[in-house]
């Protein structure tokens, strides 16, 4: 079955960096578009970034210039490098196989001011 497992979340000070990872199994990773989303308590899940199977990327305006999405097809992994973190980036981050209903379990990122 399809599994997406995120890791890399944690506590960081404002201005710091974290790198999230999402390892996929049960799919042919290289032919899938992948994305990162995030959700704050009581709010809708929102788009953060995507990377297509061809390597094209797109970002939400709120993270453009600070976050970078990348993929390593040999490792079945998609990454989200997050720099210049702000307290408002404190939410749960989810990996998604785009064009499907498959989500990871989420990883908490907390940015202290």
C-alpha beads as a LAMMPS data file, in Angstrom:
LAMMPS data file: protein, C-alpha beads

113 atoms
112 bonds

1 atom types
1 bond types

-500.0 500.0 xlo xhi
-500.0 500.0 ylo yhi
-500.0 500.0 zlo zhi

Masses

1 110.0

Atoms # bond

1 1 1 0.000 0.000 0.000
2 1 1 0.993 3.612 -0.408
3 1 1 2.837 5.118 2.563
4 1 1 4.244 8.585 3.028
5 1 1 6.361 9.111 6.138
6 1 1 7.495 12.588 7.122
7 1 1 10.334 13.455 9.455
8 1 1 12.516 16.393 10.354
9 1 1 10.130 18.558 12.294
10 1 1 11.027 20.035 15.640
11 1 1 11.619 23.188 17.624
12 1 1 13.727 25.991 16.187
13 1 1 14.260 29.660 16.942
14 1 1 12.966 32.338 14.617
15 1 1 15.389 32.843 11.758
16 1 1 16.556 29.267 11.944
17 1 1 16.266 26.396 9.485
18 1 1 14.821 22.917 9.288
19 1 1 14.701 20.308 6.564
20 1 1 11.668 18.081 6.307
21 1 1 11.817 14.730 4.548
22 1 1 9.057 12.520 3.190
23 1 1 9.843 8.960 2.186
24 1 1 7.344 7.314 -0.134
25 1 1 6.701 3.619 -0.579
26 1 1 4.191 1.605 -2.565
27 1 1 4.403 3.927 -5.565
28 1 1 6.711 4.516 -8.500
29 1 1 8.024 7.687 -6.930
30 1 1 9.790 9.095 -9.988
31 1 1 6.591 9.475 -11.999
32 1 1 4.627 11.207 -9.262
33 1 1 4.158 14.890 -8.559
34 1 1 4.660 15.568 -4.848
35 1 1 3.699 18.378 -2.547
36 1 1 3.939 19.821 0.933
37 1 1 0.990 21.315 2.761
38 1 1 0.525 22.647 6.261
39 1 1 -2.296 23.033 8.715
40 1 1 -2.763 25.104 11.827
41 1 1 -5.258 24.057 14.510
42 1 1 -8.780 24.981 13.508
43 1 1 -7.743 26.040 10.020
44 1 1 -7.873 24.458 6.592
45 1 1 -4.865 22.669 5.245
46 1 1 -2.980 24.994 2.901
47 1 1 -0.599 24.495 0.011
48 1 1 3.088 25.167 0.648
49 1 1 5.058 23.817 -2.314
50 1 1 5.036 21.247 -5.074
51 1 1 7.515 19.552 -7.336
52 1 1 6.517 17.752 -10.505
53 1 1 8.019 14.518 -11.776
54 1 1 10.002 16.677 -14.167
55 1 1 11.379 18.870 -11.388
56 1 1 9.241 21.960 -11.891
57 1 1 8.510 23.693 -8.595
58 1 1 5.860 26.057 -7.325
59 1 1 5.451 27.802 -3.963
60 1 1 2.891 29.601 -1.893
61 1 1 3.594 33.322 -1.735
62 1 1 4.032 33.088 2.031
63 1 1 7.100 30.849 1.713
64 1 1 8.571 31.944 -1.608
65 1 1 12.241 32.788 -1.234
66 1 1 12.488 31.029 2.128
67 1 1 11.502 27.408 1.421
68 1 1 12.891 25.077 -1.220
69 1 1 11.324 21.815 -2.326
70 1 1 13.465 19.118 -3.907
71 1 1 13.366 15.413 -4.600
72 1 1 15.719 12.458 -4.748
73 1 1 14.136 9.773 -6.884
74 1 1 16.824 7.247 -5.956
75 1 1 15.737 7.561 -2.323
76 1 1 11.998 7.927 -2.993
77 1 1 12.182 11.117 -0.951
78 1 1 10.889 14.643 -1.250
79 1 1 12.404 17.379 0.900
80 1 1 11.362 20.784 2.142
81 1 1 14.246 23.012 3.151
82 1 1 12.875 25.777 5.341
83 1 1 15.046 28.829 6.029
84 1 1 14.376 32.126 7.791
85 1 1 11.628 30.489 9.796
86 1 1 9.005 32.676 11.436
87 1 1 6.714 32.006 14.399
88 1 1 3.788 31.913 11.967
89 1 1 5.370 28.881 10.304
90 1 1 4.475 26.944 13.466
91 1 1 2.065 24.305 12.181
92 1 1 1.935 20.635 11.182
93 1 1 3.451 19.919 7.779
94 1 1 2.111 17.164 5.549
95 1 1 3.512 15.431 2.496
96 1 1 1.115 14.571 -0.303
97 1 1 1.189 12.516 -3.440
98 1 1 -0.518 14.975 -5.764
99 1 1 -3.532 13.961 -7.847
100 1 1 -4.427 11.389 -5.184
101 1 1 -5.822 11.205 -1.696
102 1 1 -2.608 9.971 -0.090
103 1 1 -1.179 12.034 2.750
104 1 1 1.552 11.481 5.276
105 1 1 0.884 11.571 9.005
106 1 1 2.383 15.026 9.428
107 1 1 5.339 16.460 11.301
108 1 1 5.147 19.330 13.773
109 1 1 7.280 22.417 13.271
110 1 1 7.490 24.919 16.100
111 1 1 9.258 28.246 15.690
112 1 1 9.916 30.207 18.866
113 1 1 10.218 33.973 18.837

Bonds

1 1 1 2
2 1 2 3
3 1 3 4
4 1 4 5
5 1 5 6
6 1 6 7
7 1 7 8
8 1 8 9
9 1 9 10
10 1 10 11
11 1 11 12
12 1 12 13
13 1 13 14
14 1 14 15
15 1 15 16
16 1 16 17
17 1 17 18
18 1 18 19
19 1 19 20
20 1 20 21
21 1 21 22
22 1 22 23
23 1 23 24
24 1 24 25
25 1 25 26
26 1 26 27
27 1 27 28
28 1 28 29
29 1 29 30
30 1 30 31
31 1 31 32
32 1 32 33
33 1 33 34
34 1 34 35
35 1 35 36
36 1 36 37
37 1 37 38
38 1 38 39
39 1 39 40
40 1 40 41
41 1 41 42
42 1 42 43
43 1 43 44
44 1 44 45
45 1 45 46
46 1 46 47
47 1 47 48
48 1 48 49
49 1 49 50
50 1 50 51
51 1 51 52
52 1 52 53
53 1 53 54
54 1 54 55
55 1 55 56
56 1 56 57
57 1 57 58
58 1 58 59
59 1 59 60
60 1 60 61
61 1 61 62
62 1 62 63
63 1 63 64
64 1 64 65
65 1 65 66
66 1 66 67
67 1 67 68
68 1 68 69
69 1 69 70
70 1 70 71
71 1 71 72
72 1 72 73
73 1 73 74
74 1 74 75
75 1 75 76
76 1 76 77
77 1 77 78
78 1 78 79
79 1 79 80
80 1 80 81
81 1 81 82
82 1 82 83
83 1 83 84
84 1 84 85
85 1 85 86
86 1 86 87
87 1 87 88
88 1 88 89
89 1 89 90
90 1 90 91
91 1 91 92
92 1 92 93
93 1 93 94
94 1 94 95
95 1 95 96
96 1 96 97
97 1 97 98
98 1 98 99
99 1 99 100
100 1 100 101
101 1 101 102
102 1 102 103
103 1 103 104
104 1 104 105
105 1 105 106
106 1 106 107
107 1 107 108
108 1 108 109
109 1 109 110
110 1 110 111
111 1 111 112
112 1 112 113
